[in-house]
Amino acid sequence: MPFNYRSATPDFEAFVREIIDLGLLQTSNQAYQTIRNVLLVFRSHVEPQVAMDFAQFLPAVLRAIFVEEWNLASAITPFPDRETQLKEVMSIRPDHNVSPPSAIHDVAVALRNALKKEDYALMMKNLPADARQFWTVD
């Protein structure tokens, strides 16, 4: 069994804890929703092949979240500015959404930290410029 499947639950729990810490969230449910919202917003702005190429780098549980309930016929829109992206993150399940203003940045940092340095670099290299910008953190 591949290690990334064997370690999927502990890896995801560590990712959730990092999102809680970065976003100053209170619960794993809040962190999960933040993670899911950011992934879905990213997915809505990339072609399916780009999304699938990106997904190959994600840890197992994040990959599953990224592709769940995906309607490939959904419209793909160009990446808007960061403020609009955050509004999109906040618009998903608005009555239950507590994603912090730093949601995209937080998930990007946690993703960078979760991947091997060389895998992160290859993932970023393979993304189109606007998609790469979404995940770029200082």
C-alpha positions in Angstrom: 0.0 0.0 0.0 1.4 3.4 -0.9 2.5 5.4 2.1 0.4 8.4 1.2 -2.7 6.2 1.6 -1.5 4.6 4.7 -0.8 8.0 6.3 -3.8 9.8 4.9 -5.7 10.3 8.1 -2.8 11.5 10.3 -1.6 13.7 7.4 -5.0 15.3 7.0 -5.4 15.8 10.8 -2.1 17.6 10.8 -3.2 19.8 7.9 -6.5 20.6 9.7 -4.5 21.5 12.9 -2.3 23.9 10.8 -5.4 25.6 9.3 -6.8 26.0 12.8 -3.6 27.6 14.0 -3.0 29.8 10.9 -6.6 31.0 10.7 -7.2 31.3 14.5 -10.1 29.0 14.1 -11.8 27.1 16.9 -12.8 23.7 15.5 -11.8 21.1 12.9 -15.2 21.7 11.3 -14.3 25.3 10.7 -10.9 24.3 9.3 -12.4 21.6 7.0 -14.9 24.1 5.6 -12.1 26.6 5.0 -10.0 24.1 3.2 -12.9 22.9 1.1 -14.0 26.4 0.2 -10.5 27.4 -1.0 -10.1 24.2 -3.0 -13.5 24.6 -4.7 -12.8 28.3 -5.6 -9.5 27.3 -7.1 -11.1 24.5 -9.1 -13.8 26.8 -10.5 -11.1 28.8 -12.2 -9.0 26.1 -14.0 -9.6 23.8 -16.8 -10.3 20.1 -15.8 -6.9 18.9 -17.0 -5.1 21.6 -15.1 -7.2 20.7 -12.0 -6.4 17.0 -12.4 -2.7 17.7 -12.9 -2.8 19.8 -9.7 -4.7 17.1 -7.8 -2.0 14.6 -8.4 0.2 16.5 -6.0 -2.4 16.8 -3.2 -2.3 14.5 -0.2 -4.9 11.8 -0.5 -7.7 13.4 1.6 -7.2 16.8 0.1 -7.4 15.2 -3.3 -10.7 13.6 -2.4 -12.1 16.9 -1.2 -10.9 18.6 -4.3 -12.7 16.3 -6.7 -15.9 15.5 -4.7 -19.2 16.5 -6.3 -17.3 18.0 -9.3 -19.6 18.8 -12.2 -17.2 18.9 -15.2 -19.8 20.9 -17.1 -19.6 23.8 -14.7 -18.5 27.1 -16.2 -14.9 27.9 -15.7 -14.2 31.6 -15.1 -10.9 33.5 -15.3 -9.2 34.1 -12.0 -10.4 37.4 -10.5 -8.4 39.6 -8.1 -7.6 38.2 -4.6 -10.4 40.2 -2.9 -13.0 38.7 -5.3 -11.5 35.2 -4.7 -11.9 35.6 -1.0 -15.5 36.7 -1.5 -16.0 33.5 -3.5 -14.6 31.5 -0.6 -16.9 33.3 1.8 -20.0 32.7 -0.5 -19.8 28.9 -0.1 -22.4 27.9 2.5 -22.6 31.5 3.7 -24.8 30.7 6.7 -22.1 28.3 8.0 -19.0 29.9 6.7 -16.4 31.1 9.1 -13.4 31.1 6.8 -11.0 33.9 7.9 -9.9 36.7 5.6 -6.6 34.8 5.4 -8.3 31.6 4.1 -6.6 31.3 0.7 -3.2 32.3 2.2 -3.6 29.9 5.1 -4.5 26.9 2.9 -1.6 27.8 0.5 0.9 27.9 3.3 -0.4 24.6 4.8 -0.2 23.0 1.3 3.3 24.2 0.8 4.2 22.8 4.2 2.5 19.5 3.5 4.3 18.7 0.3 7.9 17.7 -0.2 9.8 20.7 -1.4 10.5 19.2 -4.8 6.9 18.2 -5.3 5.7 21.6 -4.4 8.1 23.2 -6.8 7.0 20.8 -9.6 3.3 21.5 -8.9 3.9 25.2 -9.1 6.0 25.0 -12.2 3.3 23.0 -14.0 0.5 25.4 -13.2 -0.5 28.2 -15.6 0.6 31.6 -14.3 -2.8 32.7 -12.9 -3.3 29.4 -11.1 0.2 29.5 -9.8 -0.5 33.0 -8.4 -3.5 31.6 -6.4 -1.1 29.4 -4.5 1.9 31.7 -4.2 2.7 32.7 -0.6 5.5 34.9 0.7 
